[in-house]
Amino acid sequence: MENPTLEEKVKAIIDQLRTYLQADGGDIEFVELTENNIVLVQLQGACGSCPHAKMTLKQGVESVIKEHLPEIQGVQDINLGF
């Protein structure tokens, strides 16, 4: 079995986190992993308009991804600009 790429590892973590977001009526979609190791995502559903979206993104999604993959520099939502 091949070693998964960094992008595949990021997608796997996001897939695990989707369950929690979906429980609250939201969702998250992986968009791109930049050459600077910034993960671009799109929050959807209730997450897209939630006033707590930035906190969910930074303290939830970003912290979990960086915990498992320290080479990731950050997570940004393409719609929210952070």
FIRO-282866 format. One record per residue: x negated, y, z negated of N, C-alpha, C, O, CB in turn; residue number from 1. Coordinates in steps of 0.001 Angstrom, whole numbers, padded with zeros to 6 digits. Atoms other than C-alpha are relative to their C-alpha. Glycine has a CB too. Layout:
REM FIRO-282866
    n_c1    n_c2    n_c3   ca_c1   ca_c2   ca_c3    c_c1    c_c2    c_c3    o_c1    o_c2    o_c3   cb_c1   cb_c2   cb_c3   i
       X       Y       Z       X       Y       Z       X       Y       Z       X       Y       Z       X       Y       Z NUM
...
***
This chain:
REM FIRO-282866
    n_c1    n_c2    n_c3   ca_c1   ca_c2   ca_c3    c_c1    c_c2    c_c3    o_c1    o_c2    o_c3   cb_c1   cb_c2   cb_c3   i
 -000836 -001184  000000  000000  000000  000000 -000887  001257  000000 -001864  001343 -000744  000954 -000007 -001224   1
  000779 -001223 -000103 -001310  003428  000936  000247  000907 -001203  001298  000852 -001842  000334  000735  001296   2
 -000184 -001005  001039 -001869  006169 -001593  000918  001095  000531  000725  001578  001647 -001366  000592 -000455   3
 -000897 -001053 -000476  000940  008711 -001371 -000732  001335  000098 -001637  001623 -000686  001215  000131 -000930   4
  000583 -001332 -000148  000032  012185 -000151  000540  000894 -001111  001497  000545 -001801  000317  000604  001408   5
 -000464 -000962  000998  000402  015200 -002417  001445  000397  000292  002261  000503 -000623 -000911  001252 -000022   6
 -001367 -000367 -000367  003527  016182 -000482  000990 -001098 -000383  002073 -000803 -000889  000089  000285  001504   7
 -000882  001118  000361  005044  012717 -000994  000204 -000069 -001513  001301 -000370 -001984 -000579 -001333  000515   8
 -000116  000001  001461  004309  012926 -004722  000942  001115 -000463  001775  000903 -001345 -001393  000168 -000656   9
 -000877 -001125  000346  005991  016364 -004928  001450 -000353  000307  002337 -000116 -000512 -000415  001279  000769  10
 -001370  000376 -000391  009050  015068 -003051  000588 -001024 -000973  001774 -000960 -001296  000014 -000570  001437  11
 -000482  001023  000934  009312  012092 -005419  000425  000636 -001326  001446  000255 -001898 -001092 -001065 -000245  12
 -000359 -000678  001250  009321  014363 -008478  001280  000813  000192  002166  000793 -000662 -001157  000918 -000477  13
 -001205 -000788 -000273  011899  016675 -006895  001222 -000913  000075  002288 -000561 -000429 -000157  000799  001318  14
 -001126  000939 -000072  014100  013658 -006123  000460 -000429 -001387  001656 -000603 -001624 -000386 -001231  000821  15
 -000363  000378  001367  013966  012680 -009802  000726  001148 -000703  001656  000916 -001475 -001256 -000406 -000799  16
 -000613 -001165  000647  014883  016220 -010889  001378  000322  000572  002199  000943 -000103 -000906  001212  000145  17
 -001281 -000300 -000658  017796  016433 -008448  001187 -000506 -000822  002234  000140 -000864  000035 -000623  001404  18
 -001080  000587  000801  019905  014209 -010708  000482  000977 -001066  001684  001121 -001288 -000468 -001306 -000658  19
 -000353 -000941  001068  019797  016793 -013496  000695  001236  000565  001665  001728 -000012 -001254  000414 -000785  20
 -000616 -001171 -000616  020613  019694 -011193  001385 -000334  000547  002306  000476  000446 -000891  000545  001118  21
 -001286  000416 -000553  023429  017764 -009520  001042 -000165 -001101  002232  000039 -000862 -000154 -001308  000780  22
 -000931  000144  001121  024967  017090 -012936  000642  001335 -000358  001740  001372 -000913 -000720 -000578 -001222  23
 -000533 -001336  000270  025453  020864 -013243  000576  000656  001245  000831  001860  001244 -001081  000883 -000581  24
 -000601 -000531 -001220  026837  021285 -009721 -000993  000643  000947 -000594  001312  001900  001042  000993 -000352  25
  001012 -000587 -000864  023550  022324 -008155 -000799 -001069  000724 -000492 -002259  000653 -000928  000888 -000803  26
  000883  000927 -000701  020844  020779 -006039 -001278  000744  000361 -001358  001965  000232  000690 -000593  001275  27
  001271 -000589 -000422  017312  021371 -004809 -000475 -000753  001229 -000348 -001974  001316 -001071 -000052 -001145  28
  000510  000601 -001224  015779  020765 -001410 -001458  000400  000178 -001800  001579  000081  000846  000429  001229  29
  001396 -000267 -000320  012070  020452 -000653 -000053  000637  001379  000594  000158  002310 -000861 -001303 -000056  30
  000142 -000662 -001289  011097  022840  002154 -001405 -000218  000561 -001565 -000664  001697  000298  001503 -000131  31
  001365  000059 -000519  007312  022880  002429 -001006  000009 -001145 -000746  000561 -002214 -000268  001176  000955  32
  001154 -000127  000883  004008  022402  000641 -001023  000812  000779 -001537  000350  001798 -000577 -001418 -000453  33
  000916 -000871 -000738  001768  025296  001686 -001435 -000469 -000155 -001734 -001321 -000991  000131  001448 -000477  34
  001412  000371  000093 -001970  025022  002257 -000619  000474 -001300 -001692  000005 -001678 -000774  000568  001175  35
  000457 -000485  001305 -002384  026912 -001045  000615 -000787 -001154  000502 -000386 -002313  000333  001475 -000153  36
 -000649  000861  000996 -000464  024134 -002875  001135  000711 -000740  001328  000518 -001940 -001030 -000495 -001005  37
 -001233 -000585  000513  002646  026251 -003394  001147 -000835  000563  001227 -001052  001772  000137  001531  000396  38
 -001153  000790 -000425  005824  024162 -003278  001152  000967  000284  001572  001716 -000598  000401 -001067 -001093  39
 -001153 -000819 -000365  008630  025925 -001407  001240 -000882 -000031  001277 -001953  000574 -000189  000657  001409  40
 -001243  000743  000143  012124  024773 -002297  001174  000933  000276  001008  002147  000396  000113 -000629 -001415  41
 -001218 -000785 -000115  015695  025902 -001808  000996 -000543 -001020  001435 -001690 -000937  000585 -000051  001459  42
 -001037  000380  000954  018074  025836 -004750  001343  000128  000699  001574  001074  001452 -000053  000885 -001295  43
 -001278  000048 -000708  021579  024957 -003595  001146 -000159 -000979  000938 -000410 -002166  000013 -001144  001017  44
 -001191  000162  000818  025120  024785 -004884  000029  001007 -001126 -000295  002179 -000932  000074 -001403 -000556  45
 -000092 -000888  001159  025631  026224 -008350 -001356  000614 -000345 -001414  001722 -000878  000549 -000762 -001206  46
  001340 -000518  000310  021850  026648 -008708 -000344  001212  000858 -001110  002077  000432 -001053 -001093  000203  47
  000320 -001091 -000899  021741  029018 -005758  000509  001345 -000481 -000056  002381 -000133  000553 -000285  001346  48
 -000583 -001260  000457  023892  031620 -007491 -000050  000163 -001520  000489  001130 -002058  001431  000100  000470  49
  000033 -000023  001457  023174  030876 -011151 -000967  001069 -000501 -002073  001200  000023 -000397 -001375 -000550  50
  000914 -001004  000550  021705  033714 -013218 -001211 -000618 -000700 -002190  000077 -000973  000742  000888 -000971  51
  001117  000686  000659  019438  031130 -014862 -000890 -000732  001003 -001747 -001522  000607  000530 -000988 -001037  52
  000740  000724 -001037  018002  029926 -011540 -001502  000172 -000152 -002249 -000793  000005  000432  000467  001379  53
  001442 -000217  000128  014602  031524 -012123 -000561 -000811 -001163 -001640 -001394 -001052 -000309  001497 -000196  54
  000447  000773  001148  014315  029903 -015537 -000017 -001496  000341 -000965 -002201 -000008  000909  000270 -001219  55
 -000052  001404 -000424  015383  026526 -014101 -001191 -000317  000891 -001839 -001354  000746  001324 -000305  000742  56
  001074  000231 -000957  012846  026882 -011336 -001365 -000010 -000693 -002163 -000921 -000473  000028  001069  001096  57
  001328 -000134  000606  009883  028006 -013462 -000198 -000922 -001203 -001208 -001622 -001282 -000227  001437 -000423  58
  000171  000784  001224  010459  026291 -016819  000413 -001451  000182  000001 -002322 -000585  000798  000616 -001125  59
 -000433  001367 -000252  012110  023218 -015383 -000809 -000649  001101 -001713 -001442  000838  001465 -000029  000356  60
  000596  000646 -001164  011036  022266 -011877 -001513  000204  000050 -002265 -000764  000166  000637  000531  001275  61
  001429 -000273 -000121  007644  023991 -011791 -000801 -000656 -001120 -001853 -001245 -000868 -000246  001499  000000  62
  000769  000561  001114  006559  022870 -015247 -000131 -001513  000119 -001186 -002062 -000198  000654  000361 -001333  63
  000062  001455 -000154  007416  019216 -014524 -000970 -000375  001120 -001791 -001278  000958  001405 -000578  000292  64
  000893  000311 -001122  005650  019224 -011150 -001456  000248 -000393 -002318 -000586 -000119  000371  000846  001242  65
  001382 -000320  000370  002531  020925 -012550 -000524 -000934 -001088 -001724 -001199 -001156 -000097  001452 -000473  66
  000414  000960  001033  002479  018537 -015511 -000532 -001278  000644 -001533 -001841  000200  001182 -000331 -000946  67
  000379  001241 -000681  002249  015571 -013136 -001055  000226  001081 -001861 -000659  001367  001226 -000647  000614  68
  000906 -000313 -001098  000299  017304 -010359 -000657  001357 -000260 -000220  002368  000290  000757  000002  001362  69
  000607 -001270  000408 -002004  019964 -011854 -000565  000823  001156 -000811  002019  001001 -001090 -000267 -000985  70
  000535 -000744 -001143 -003312  020901 -008397  001045  000918  000630  000700  001793  001424 -000530 -000966  001048  71
 -001063 -000878 -000508  000066  022506 -007604 -000117  001361 -000691 -000212  001443 -001916  001424 -000632 -000241  72
  000178 -001358  000513 -000220  026282 -008006  001304  000637 -000461  001289  001524 -001315 -000633  000866  001056  73
 -001278 -000582  000384  003487  027063 -008301  001123 -000525  000862  000901 -001242  001838 -000056  001506  000087  74
 -001204  000374 -000742  007031  026536 -007074  000769  001282  000273  000978  002094 -000629  000883 -001046 -000792  75
 -000748 -001196 -000375  008968  029194 -005178  001263 -000394  000758  001260 -001331  001556 -000873  000947  000857  76
 -001243  000181 -000739  012545  029347 -003944 -000029  000940  001198 -000283  002134  001040  001253  000269 -000907  77
  000094 -000813 -001212  012676  030580 -000349  001087  001067  000061  000923  002066  000761  000083 -000886  001231  78
 -001088 -000983 -000014  015965  032441 -000995 -000141  001046 -001083  000276  002190 -000904  001324 -000693 -000151  79
  000065 -000901  001140  015175  034006 -004343 -001283  000822 -000025 -001377  001807 -000757  000126 -000783 -001278  80
  001229 -000766 -000077  011689  035197 -003506 -000940 -000194 -001165 -001851  000612 -001355  000320  001415  000117  81
  000947  000293  001090  009995  033661 -006554 -000216 -001479 -000082 -000976 -001945 -000930  000504  000542 -001353  82
***
